[in-house]
Amino acid sequence: MFANIPDSACIIDARSGESFTRTALASAVRNRAEALLAAGIRTGDRAAVAHGSPVGVLIDLFALWRIGAVAVLLSKTLTASERANVVSAIRPSLWIGDIDDGLVRHLPPASATSGMALLAPTDERDNSDPDAPALILMTSGTTATPKGVVHTRRSLMARIALNIAHIPAVDLARSLSLLPMHFGHGLIGNCLTPLFAGATLVLSPDPGAIGLARLGALLDAQRITFMSSVPSLWRIVLKTSSPAERGTLRRVHVGSAPLSAELWQAIAAWARTRHVVNMYGITETANWIGGHDLAEGLPADGLVGRPWCGAFRVLREDGTLAGQGRGEVAVSTPGVMTGYLDQPDLTASVLRSGWFLTGDSGEIDAEGRLKIVGRLKHEINRGGIKIPAEEIDLLLERHPDVIEACAFALPDPISGETVAAGVVMRAGSTLSAADLRAWCRSVIRAEAVPEHIAVLAELPRNERGKLDRRRMASTFEAMRAVPAG
């Protein structure tokens, strides 16, 4: 796959200031492939990649693909028990990372400067089957039964080609990646898409609060034209970072979590571009499959527009697919996974006659535009009435004193489940939980008003930055269990 990257592509590590041309990267990839072969990796073998060198991760990825192996990208922060769980489920032949706990053969991370003095290989092609597994991404955590999404070279290249076709080259010219690289948004959308477009990729993954406070300065220093991130990142940026002065940013993507109309507009004002696109994409479809550009119409909570290729449908209660109405979102699009690793029954339940059932609840309007309401598994069943948790989040965040909200279900002896929420208030706010509930009664239908609200300093998140509703519920129960006084 590396052979398809144009000569104009290059990578800049914003943390170290190092820059790597395509020729230099090709040499490093060849050297790394030789090291992997020496370590016993062969075509079809799985190798876990779990370390913190952003350039090194890409070198490891392309080197594994060069020899026809399968890359399993993982978080560098896995605990010992999580590593053991992943090894048991994925059965990798090699663990590439900073930690060697003896569970499987180990290789240190690729060095960003490894092989830079060598000439680029004369033949960069890999001869492996384009429909064989190439990449496994985890989509359900690593503490229980890991769910590995399997992609092939064909599905990845189909998705990357569509991304490039729908994003102007001038926008991608200098792209910034702030997200972790072990999931689709960070790897495929933020890194592989610009590289295969021949752009300059600036890497600064996991910048933390301090790094986000300097985002405006980073955009200026690197003359960034494109970036993509998640709503939670923007909540921090809007509070802590001054906007860029140069105004080189041309396009912003936001995805991986619900985006409210208010936050959407605030991002556009900070970025000084109307091309802020609320994207829809999931790991199983190898990143983005559609999006709504603010420059093309007014924002609305959860509006992700039309598909970039293929079709959106909703699954009705009678089991039929409809091009309009509300139900579980089904998509037909290039780039869909081949399935979940070693879970054929689960795969069969979501891949049906060319359609992938996403697990998202959505609504398609008369113009064919999709609006994501929430995840079906996050629905709160209050006496038979289904209430999307994400809908409550966005409604609570409309209160001027609420920065962020996380709704969740609590067991209830009468209704089965009741609505609860954790909220983060603006500094200096004197609003109480009772006050907020009273406000809710004026703007939210009665069954959706949270029965319980906890005011917190921060909300629990998973490693991808998404709200962790299960931990939120556990945190709330622990707070209730502590005796007063």
RODO-2510 file (C-alpha; in nm, 4 decimals, decimal comma):
residues 485
     n   res          X          Y          Z
     1     m     0,0000     0,0000     0,0000
     2     f     0,2908     0,2360     0,0633
     3     a     0,3587     0,2355    -0,3118
     4     n     0,0343     0,4309    -0,3635
     5     i     0,1524     0,7272    -0,1553
     6     p     0,2598     1,0199    -0,3818
     7     d     0,6141     1,1541    -0,3688
     8     s     0,4868     1,4874    -0,2327
     9     a     0,3719     1,3310     0,0957
    10     c     0,5706     1,3971     0,4099
    11     i     0,5310     1,3723     0,7864
    12     i     0,6185     1,6266     1,0553
    13     d     0,6356     1,5242     1,4200
    14     a     0,5196     1,8428     1,5918
    15     r     0,6522     1,7258     1,9264
    16     s     1,0116     1,6705     1,8160
    17     g     1,0138     1,9025     1,5163
    18     e     1,1503     1,6236     1,2928
    19     s     1,0396     1,6042     0,9299
    20     f     1,0355     1,2910     0,7141
    21     t     1,0118     1,2842     0,3365
    22     r     0,8463     1,0002     0,1531
    23     t     1,1871     0,8711     0,0372
    24     a     1,3118     0,8593     0,3943
    25     l     0,9948     0,6867     0,5119
    26     a     1,0248     0,4271     0,2339
    27     s     1,3748     0,3411     0,3535
    28     a     1,2568     0,3109     0,7126
    29     v     0,9656     0,0897     0,6071
    30     r     1,2009    -0,1417     0,4130
    31     n     1,4401    -0,1677     0,7067
    32     r     1,1544    -0,2350     0,9462
    33     a     1,0102    -0,5051     0,7204
    34     e     1,3480    -0,6797     0,7247
    35     a     1,3544    -0,6586     1,1054
    36     l     1,0051    -0,8044     1,1258
    37     l     1,1012    -1,0917     0,8970
    38     a     1,4058    -1,1562     1,1147
    39     a     1,1729    -1,1673     1,4165
    40     g     0,9754    -1,4446     1,2474
    41     i     0,6739    -1,2508     1,1158
    42     r     0,5320    -1,3929     0,7953
    43     t     0,2366    -1,3322     0,5626
    44     g    -0,0912    -1,3632     0,7496
    45     d     0,0615    -1,3350     1,0975
    46     r    -0,0878    -1,0854     1,3431
    47     a     0,1302    -0,8297     1,5169
    48     a     0,0077    -0,6054     1,7973
    49     v     0,1295    -0,2447     1,7678
    50     a     0,0998    -0,0611     2,1001
    51     h     0,3418     0,2237     2,1520
    52     g     0,3619     0,6025     2,1639
    53     s     0,5822     0,6934     1,8670
    54     p     0,3397     0,8357     1,6070
    55     v     0,5838     0,8129     1,3159
    56     g     0,6986     0,4739     1,4413
    57     v     0,3406     0,3434     1,4411
    58     l     0,3032     0,4343     1,0728
    59     i     0,6383     0,2748     0,9872
    60     d     0,5387    -0,0425     1,1721
    61     l     0,2004    -0,0421     0,9965
    62     f     0,3415    -0,0082     0,6435
    63     a     0,6206    -0,2564     0,7150
    64     l     0,3709    -0,5184     0,8308
    65     w     0,1629    -0,4602     0,5191
    66     r     0,4739    -0,4860     0,3033
    67     i     0,5223    -0,8462     0,4139
    68     g     0,1487    -0,9254     0,4115
    69     a     0,1036    -0,9382     0,7888
    70     v    -0,1943    -0,8110     0,9890
    71     a    -0,1536    -0,5068     1,2146
    72     v    -0,3559    -0,4948     1,5381
    73     l    -0,3427    -0,1346     1,6594
    74     l    -0,3839    -0,0903     2,0339
    75     s    -0,3581     0,1798     2,2971
    76     k    -0,0133     0,2324     2,4473
    77     t    -0,1774     0,2654     2,7927
    78     l    -0,3153    -0,0891     2,8237
    79     t    -0,2799    -0,2370     3,1698
    80     a    -0,1145    -0,5735     3,2272
    81     s    -0,4520    -0,7470     3,2586
    82     e    -0,5789    -0,5805     2,9403
    83     r    -0,2694    -0,6899     2,7504
    84     a    -0,3206    -1,0457     2,8674
    85     n    -0,6845    -1,0309     2,7607
    86     v    -0,5959    -0,8986     2,4148
    87     v    -0,3246    -1,1600     2,3656
    88     s    -0,5740    -1,4336     2,4529
    89     a    -0,8356    -1,2996     2,2118
    90     i    -0,6195    -1,1811     1,9204
    91     r    -0,3368    -1,4374     1,9468
    92     p    -0,0654    -1,2126     1,7949
    93     s     0,2669    -1,3622     1,6877
    94     l     0,4497    -1,0482     1,7997
    95     w     0,3976    -0,7572     2,0380
    96     i     0,5537    -0,4310     1,9191
    97     g     0,5741    -0,1852     2,2055
    98     d     0,7612    -0,0333     2,4947
    99     i     0,6513    -0,3042     2,7406
   100     d     0,7672    -0,6656     2,7329
   101     d     0,5752    -0,8735     2,9873
   102     g     0,6692    -1,2105     2,8421
   103     l     0,3242    -1,2967     2,7076
   104     v     0,4365    -1,3100     2,3449
   105     r     0,7485    -1,2401     2,1402
   106     h     0,8428    -0,8747     2,1751
   107     l     0,9979    -0,6155     1,9464
   108     p     1,0707    -0,2532     2,0453
   109     p     0,8873     0,0204     1,8497
   110     a     1,0170     0,1241     1,5098
   111     s     1,2604     0,4119     1,5276
   112     a     1,1497     0,7144     1,3300
   113     t     1,5043     0,7485     1,1931
   114     s     1,5680     0,3787     1,1315
   115     g     1,7104     0,3253     0,7846
   116     m     1,6917     0,6892     0,6809
   117     a     2,0341     0,6681     0,5191
   118     l     1,9269     0,3862     0,2900
   119     l     1,8020     0,4413    -0,0616
   120     a     1,4314     0,3957    -0,1230
   121     p     1,3389     0,0435    -0,2362
   122     t     1,3114     0,0005    -0,6108
   123     d     0,9987    -0,2120    -0,5659
   124     e     0,7634    -0,0992    -0,2891
   125     r     0,4704    -0,3202    -0,3817
   126     d     0,3385    -0,5921    -0,1570
   127     n     0,2049    -0,8983    -0,3297
   128     s    -0,0448    -1,0048    -0,0664
   129     d    -0,4107    -1,0759    -0,1330
   130     p    -0,6067    -0,7447    -0,1316
   131     d    -0,8980    -0,9259     0,0308
   132     a    -0,6914    -1,0840     0,3088
   133     p    -0,7035    -0,9253     0,6585
   134     a    -0,4707    -0,6250     0,6897
   135     l    -0,5865    -0,4295     0,9947
   136     i    -0,7716    -0,5110     1,3148
   137     l    -0,9143    -0,2285     1,5240
   138     m    -1,0760    -0,2798     1,8627
   139     t    -1,4243    -0,1388     1,9056
   140     s    -1,5506    -0,2554     2,2445
   141     g    -1,2638    -0,2114     2,4830
   142     t    -1,0118    -0,4602     2,6113
   143     t    -1,1375    -0,5500     2,9583
   144     a    -1,4180    -0,7934     2,8689
   145     t    -1,4413    -0,9832     2,5407
   146     p    -1,2530    -0,7709     2,2859
   147     k    -1,4364    -0,7101     1,9604
   148     g    -1,1874    -0,6873     1,6753
   149     v    -1,3006    -0,5222     1,3515
   150     v    -1,1230    -0,6785     1,0532
   151     h    -1,0415    -0,4675     0,7467
   152     t    -0,8672    -0,5667     0,4248
   153     r    -0,6448    -0,3635     0,1956
   154     r    -0,9410    -0,3342    -0,0381
   155     s    -1,1789    -0,1942     0,2240
   156     l    -0,9167     0,0503     0,3527
   157     m    -0,8206     0,1785     0,0089
   158     a    -1,1883     0,2151    -0,0880
   159     r    -1,2498     0,4326     0,2153
   160     i    -0,9351     0,6407     0,1678
   161     a    -1,0162     0,6971    -0,2011
   162     l    -1,3660     0,8198    -0,1112
   163     n    -1,2279     1,0523     0,1567
   164     i    -0,9872     1,2043    -0,0949
   165     a    -1,2627     1,2382    -0,3557
   166     h    -1,4847     1,4349    -0,1156
   167     i    -1,2224     1,6594     0,0489
   168     p    -1,0569     1,9204    -0,1761
   169     a    -0,6819     1,8686    -0,2129
   170     v    -0,6166     2,2295    -0,1149
   171     d    -0,7926     2,1635     0,2171
   172     l    -0,5870     1,8525     0,2939
   173     a    -0,2581     2,0209     0,1987
   174     r    -0,1345     2,0561     0,5583
   175     s    -0,3312     1,8226     0,7843
   176     l    -0,3076     1,8003     1,1634
   177     s    -0,3734     1,4790     1,3574
   178     l    -0,4450     1,5211     1,7286
   179     l    -0,6218     1,1910     1,7903
   180     p    -0,4836     0,8537     1,9026
   181     m    -0,3867     0,6321     1,6109
   182     h    -0,5343     0,3041     1,7333
   183     f    -0,8875     0,3748     1,6072
   184     g    -1,0322     0,4617     1,2684
   185     h    -1,0904     0,8345     1,3102
   186     g    -0,7305     0,8980     1,4117
   187     l    -0,5590     0,6484     1,1801
   188     i    -0,7657     0,6331     0,8614
   189     g    -0,9249     0,9771     0,8550
   190     n    -0,6512     1,1888     1,0099
   191     c    -0,3331     1,0086     0,8967
   192     l    -0,3774     0,7739     0,6006
   193     t    -0,6129     1,0017     0,4057
   194     p    -0,3700     1,2990     0,3923
   195     l    -0,0714     1,0727     0,3200
   196     f    -0,2407     0,9000     0,0258
   197     a    -0,3468     1,2436    -0,0989
   198     g     0,0199     1,3482    -0,1092
   199     a    -0,0257     1,6057     0,1673
   200     t     0,1889     1,7099     0,4618
   201     l     0,0783     1,5281     0,7771
   202     v     0,1557     1,6996     1,1079
   203     l     0,1404     1,4575     1,4020
   204     s     0,0640     1,5679     1,7555
   205     p    -0,1498     1,2877     1,9025
   206     d    -0,2888     1,3009     2,2559
   207     p    -0,1769     1,6600     2,3248
   208     g    -0,3451     1,6803     2,6660
   209     a    -0,4983     1,9919     2,8185
   210     i    -0,1730     2,1881     2,7975
   211     g    -0,1263     2,1069     2,4304
   212     l    -0,4874     2,1943     2,3481
   213     a    -0,4448     2,5312     2,5183
   214     r    -0,1767     2,6003     2,2555
   215     l    -0,3769     2,4771     1,9571
   216     g    -0,4120     2,8192     1,7981
   217     a    -0,0369     2,8708     1,8099
   218     l     0,0239     2,5233     1,6621
   219     l    -0,2133     2,5927     1,3735
   220     d    -0,0214     2,9136     1,3017
   221     a     0,3235     2,7578     1,3316
   222     q     0,2404     2,4670     1,1006
   223     r     0,0068     2,6624     0,8672
   224     i    -0,2591     2,3919     0,9140
   225     t    -0,5379     2,3766     0,6563
   226     f    -0,7309     2,0708     0,7825
   227     m    -0,7955     1,8962     1,1117
   228     s    -1,0463     1,6483     1,2466
   229     s    -1,1323     1,5770     1,6069
   230     v    -1,4056     1,5004     1,8572
   231     p    -1,6527     1,7321     2,0363
   232     s    -1,4881     1,6894     2,3775
   233     l    -1,1583     1,8197     2,2383
   234     w    -1,3315     2,1336     2,1160
   235     r    -1,4927     2,1989     2,4532
   236     i    -1,1444     2,2239     2,6016
   237     v    -1,0056     2,4307     2,3134
   238     l    -1,2878     2,6852     2,3274
   239     k    -1,2218     2,7411     2,6973
   240     t    -0,8428     2,7513     2,6901
   241     s    -0,6945     2,8398     2,3508
   242     s    -0,6862     3,1638     2,1569
   243     p    -0,7783     3,1251     1,7891
   244     a    -0,5066     3,1058     1,5266
   245     e    -0,4020     3,4450     1,3953
   246     r    -0,3052     3,3461     1,0405
   247     g    -0,6399     3,1917     0,9538
   248     t    -0,4978     2,9123     0,7354
   249     l    -0,7533     2,6562     0,8557
   250     r    -0,9870     2,5788     0,5637
   251     r    -1,1833     2,2762     0,6817
   252     v    -1,2652     2,1106     1,0155
   253     h    -1,4202     1,7692     1,0684
   254     v    -1,5922     1,6737     1,3940
   255     g    -1,7015     1,3180     1,4660
   256     s    -1,7038     1,0084     1,6894
   257     a    -1,9634     1,1603     1,9266
   258     p    -2,2844     1,3675     1,9056
   259     l    -2,2358     1,7321     1,8063
   260     s    -2,4838     1,9973     1,9181
   261     a    -2,5799     2,2874     1,6929
   262     e    -2,4446     2,5337     1,9509
   263     l    -2,1012     2,3714     1,9711
   264     w    -2,0951     2,3409     1,5922
   265     q    -2,1419     2,7169     1,5542
   266     a    -1,8859     2,7914     1,8251
   267     i    -1,6226     2,5801     1,6482
   268     a    -1,6872     2,7644     1,3218
   269     a    -1,6449     3,1012     1,4944
   270     w    -1,3175     2,9947     1,6604
   271     a    -1,1779     2,8325     1,3444
   272     r    -1,2932     3,1209     1,1235
   273     t    -1,4289     2,8889     0,8575
   274     r    -1,7830     2,7811     0,7759
   275     h    -1,6520     2,4509     0,6428
   276     v    -1,7058     2,2688     0,9703
   277     v    -1,8401     1,9239     0,8855
   278     n    -2,0257     1,6995     1,1266
   279     m    -1,9045     1,3573     1,0153
   280     y    -2,0609     1,0161     1,0475
   281     g    -1,8415     0,7096     1,0501
   282     i    -1,7724     0,4058     1,2595
   283     t    -1,4904     0,1589     1,2981
   284     e    -1,6788    -0,1070     1,1035
   285     t    -1,6984     0,1199     0,7958
   286     a    -1,3335     0,2287     0,8165
   287     n    -1,4056     0,5861     0,9214
   288     w    -1,6214     0,8501     0,7500
   289     i    -1,9181     0,7583     0,5336
   290     g    -2,0900     1,0965     0,5180
   291     g    -2,1151     1,4408     0,6678
   292     h    -2,2978     1,7737     0,6732
   293     d    -2,0988     2,0881     0,5972
   294     l    -2,2091     2,3963     0,7901
   295     a    -2,1309     2,6025     0,4795
   296     e    -2,4079     2,4162     0,2952
   297     g    -2,6894     2,4602     0,5440
   298     l    -2,7967     2,5386     0,8986
   299     p    -2,6774     2,3067     1,1760
   300     a    -2,9006     2,0781     1,3800
   301     d    -2,8201     1,8419     1,6641
   302     g    -2,6818     1,5189     1,5171
   303     l    -2,7231     1,6165     1,1505
   304     v    -2,4719     1,4219     0,9374
   305     g    -2,6258     1,4783     0,5960
   306     r    -2,6024     1,2427     0,3008
   307     p    -2,3646     0,9520     0,2350
   308     w    -2,0452     1,0153     0,0393
   309     c    -2,1069     0,6910    -0,1470
   310     g    -2,3729     0,4247    -0,1091
   311     a    -2,6950     0,4768     0,0847
   312     f    -2,8480     0,5347     0,4273
   313     r    -3,1592     0,3483     0,5391
   314     v    -3,3476     0,2983     0,8649
   315     l    -3,4589    -0,0436     0,9849
   316     r    -3,8235    -0,0341     1,0814
   317     e    -3,9858    -0,2477     1,3492
   318     d    -4,1335    -0,4766     1,0820
   319     g    -3,7802    -0,5608     0,9623
   320     t    -3,7943    -0,3611     0,6377
   321     l    -3,5497    -0,0910     0,5314
   322     a    -3,6836     0,2557     0,4526
   323     g    -3,5314     0,5625     0,2915
   324     q    -3,7212     0,7938     0,5247
   325     g    -3,8321     0,7855     0,8870
   326     r    -3,6802     0,6743     1,2169
   327     g    -3,5121     0,3515     1,3244
   328     e    -3,1788     0,1752     1,3420
   329     v    -2,9394     0,3178     1,0850
   330     a    -2,8294     0,0788     0,8104
   331     v    -2,5607     0,1718     0,5586
   332     s    -2,4460     0,0339     0,2267
   333     t    -2,1033     0,1688     0,1451
   334     p    -1,7587     0,0608     0,0240
   335     g    -1,5108     0,0059     0,3023
   336     v    -1,7260    -0,2105     0,5266
   337     m    -1,5363    -0,4606     0,7428
   338     t    -1,5226    -0,8276     0,6569
   339     g    -1,6438    -0,9047     1,0081
   340     y    -1,5567    -0,9335     1,3747
   341     l    -1,2546    -1,1512     1,4461
   342     d    -1,3608    -1,5069     1,5376
   343     q    -1,7212    -1,3962     1,6065
   344     p    -1,9248    -1,5253     1,3090
   345     d    -2,2625    -1,5046     1,4860
   346     l    -2,2061    -1,1412     1,5815
   347     t    -2,0885    -1,0661     1,2269
   348     a    -2,3977    -1,2285     1,0766
   349     s    -2,6228    -1,0224     1,3036
   350     v    -2,4956    -0,6902     1,1635
   351     l    -2,4042    -0,7718     0,8002
   352     r    -2,7205    -0,8511     0,6073
   353     s    -2,7508    -0,8668     0,2282
   354     g    -2,5059    -0,5860     0,1640
   355     w    -2,6234    -0,3663     0,4534
   356     f    -2,4423    -0,2988     0,7796
   357     l    -2,6631    -0,2412     1,0837
   358     t    -2,4822     0,0271     1,2798
   359     g    -2,6514     0,0076     1,6197
   360     d    -2,7249     0,3807     1,5919
   361     s    -3,0729     0,5251     1,6158
   362     g    -3,1369     0,7812     1,3447
   363     e    -3,3879     0,9677     1,1335
   364     i    -3,3813     1,0283     0,7563
   365     d    -3,5759     1,3317     0,6340
   366     a    -3,7543     1,3871     0,3035
   367     e    -3,4324     1,5212     0,1486
   368     g    -3,2404     1,2033     0,2342
   369     r    -3,0398     1,3661     0,5120
   370     l    -2,9541     1,1554     0,8149
   371     k    -2,9735     1,2771     1,1729
   372     i    -2,8135     1,0577     1,4401
   373     v    -3,0238     1,0409     1,7557
   374     g    -2,8043     0,8113     1,9658
   375     r    -2,6811     0,4578     2,0234
   376     l    -2,9499     0,1948     2,0677
   377     k    -2,7553     0,0405     2,3549
   378     h    -2,7631     0,3789     2,5322
   379     e    -3,1428     0,4080     2,5155
   380     i    -3,3102     0,4419     2,8541
   381     n    -3,6275     0,2330     2,8788
   382     r    -3,8533     0,4250     3,1164
   383     g    -4,1736     0,2296     3,1499
   384     g    -4,1605     0,1197     2,7866
   385     i    -4,0738     0,4673     2,6546
   386     k    -3,7329     0,4676     2,4794
   387     i    -3,5244     0,7768     2,5538
   388     p    -3,1878     0,8231     2,3757
   389     a    -2,9234     0,9197     2,6309
   390     e    -2,7469     1,1392     2,3742
   391     e    -3,0642     1,3423     2,3265
   392     i    -3,0669     1,4261     2,6978
   393     d    -2,6973     1,5210     2,6823
   394     l    -2,7605     1,7775     2,4106
   395     l    -3,0689     1,9197     2,5795
   396     l    -2,8911     1,9660     2,9127
   397     e    -2,5982     2,1330     2,7386
   398     r    -2,8343     2,4032     2,6123
   399     h    -2,8475     2,5470     2,9627
   400     p    -2,5957     2,8336     2,9730
   401     d    -2,4349     2,7031     3,2927
   402     v    -2,3829     2,3439     3,1692
   403     i    -2,0557     2,2744     2,9879
   404     e    -2,1110     1,9036     2,9343
   405     a    -2,3606     1,6337     3,0277
   406     c    -2,3739     1,2553     3,0334
   407     a    -2,7137     1,0888     3,0694
   408     f    -2,7478     0,7249     3,1724
   409     a    -2,9994     0,4706     3,2974
   410     l    -3,0516     0,3837     3,6606
   411     p    -3,2532     0,0792     3,7715
   412     d    -3,5980     0,1730     3,9011
   413     p    -3,8406    -0,0640     4,0798
   414     i    -4,1471     0,0928     3,9176
   415     s    -4,0509     0,1965     3,5632
   416     g    -3,7628    -0,0467     3,5125
   417     e    -3,5194     0,2325     3,4345
   418     t    -3,5135     0,6012     3,5073
   419     v    -3,3112     0,8887     3,3641
   420     a    -3,0050     1,0197     3,5472
   421     a    -2,7254     1,2503     3,4383
   422     g    -2,3848     1,3789     3,5381
   423     v    -2,3058     1,7387     3,4470
   424     v    -2,0065     1,9705     3,4520
   425     m    -2,0930     2,3307     3,5348
   426     r    -1,9229     2,6497     3,4248
   427     a    -1,6797     2,8016     3,6730
   428     g    -1,8603     3,0265     3,9209
   429     s    -2,2041     2,8790     3,8534
   430     t    -2,4379     2,8651     4,1522
   431     l    -2,6920     2,6484     3,9733
   432     s    -2,7960     2,3487     4,1834
   433     a    -2,9077     2,0087     4,0607
   434     a    -3,2611     2,0942     4,1745
   435     d    -3,2511     2,4187     3,9756
   436     l    -3,1379     2,2302     3,6673
   437     r    -3,4146     1,9742     3,7024
   438     a    -3,6671     2,2563     3,7306
   439     w    -3,5297     2,4094     3,4106
   440     c    -3,5497     2,0704     3,2392
   441     r    -3,9199     2,0480     3,3110
   442     s    -3,9716     2,3609     3,1006
   443     v    -3,7808     2,2364     2,7941
   444     i    -3,7880     1,8538     2,7978
   445     r    -4,0861     1,6206     2,7761
   446     a    -4,1850     1,4877     3,1185
   447     e    -4,0609     1,1289     3,0763
   448     a    -3,7152     1,2514     2,9712
   449     v    -3,6530     1,4863     3,2653
   450     p    -3,3623     1,3392     3,4675
   451     e    -3,4766     1,2011     3,8012
   452     h    -3,1243     1,2376     3,9386
   453     i    -2,8488     1,4855     3,8496
   454     a    -2,4939     1,4779     3,9872
   455     v    -2,2650     1,7803     3,9533
   456     l    -1,9073     1,6643     3,8836
   457     a    -1,5697     1,8228     3,8159
   458     e    -1,5302     1,6047     3,5066
   459     l    -1,7093     1,3228     3,3285
   460     p    -1,5614     0,9745     3,2841
   461     r    -1,4313     0,8905     2,9365
   462     n    -1,2821     0,5928     2,7631
   463     e    -0,9436     0,5988     2,5892
   464     r    -1,1024     0,7370     2,2721
   465     g    -1,2391     1,0419     2,4500
   466     k    -1,5991     0,9190     2,4373
   467     l    -1,8277     0,9475     2,7376
   468     d    -1,8288     0,6277     2,9419
   469     r    -2,1890     0,5893     3,0546
   470     r    -2,1245     0,2632     3,2377
   471     r    -1,8567     0,4254     3,4536
   472     m    -2,0817     0,7268     3,5003
   473     a    -2,3519     0,5024     3,6452
   474     s    -2,0982     0,3296     3,8728
   475     t    -1,9632     0,6663     3,9869
   476     f    -2,3132     0,7870     4,0676
   477     e    -2,3973     0,4715     4,2628
   478     a    -2,0743     0,5081     4,4606
   479     m    -2,1609     0,8693     4,5427
   480     r    -2,5041     0,7646     4,6674
   481     a    -2,3525     0,4911     4,8810
   482     v    -2,1328     0,7346     5,0752
   483     p    -2,3122     0,8367     5,4011
   484     a    -2,3847     1,2081     5,4341
   485     g    -2,1575     1,4032     5,6694
***
